[in-house]
Amino acid sequence: MYLTCPACTKRLQIPDNKLPTDHAVRITCPACQQRFPYDPRAHRTPGSAIGDTGLAPHIGMVSMPQRTTMADAHTMQALVCLDSPEHQAVCQQMLQSLGYTATIPAWPL
C-alpha cells in the first residue's frame, strides 16, 4: 500500500501484511517524523476491498487510477505515470515500438 505523509508529502510504500485490517494505527513518517493516522475501516464496508466504496481517501492515502480491463489477453499494456508531457511522449513511443499499448492517465486523479 502507498501512503502519503500529510506533513511533508513523502510517499511511503508499506507492505500490506504490515498494516492492520481491523483497527486504526498511527504511522510515523521516516522523513519528517510526523505521525499521522491510518484506518483501513474508513475505506471499506464488510467484504469489500479498499477503494471499492467510492469514499474520499483518508488523510495520508493515495488514490489509484481505476483498472481497465484488457480487450485481448495477449495484448501487452503499459501505464505511463510521468508528469512531463515530453517524457510521456518519449516513453509512449518507446513502449509502442516494443509492441505495448501505452496508456497515459489524466492527472490529477
Beta strands, then each sheet from edge to edge (+ up, - down):
strand 1: 2-4
strand 2: 11-13
strand 3: 25-28
strand 4: 35-38
strand 5: 76-79
strand 6: 100-103
sheet 1: 1+ 2-
sheet 2: 3+ 4-
sheet 3: 5+ 6+
end
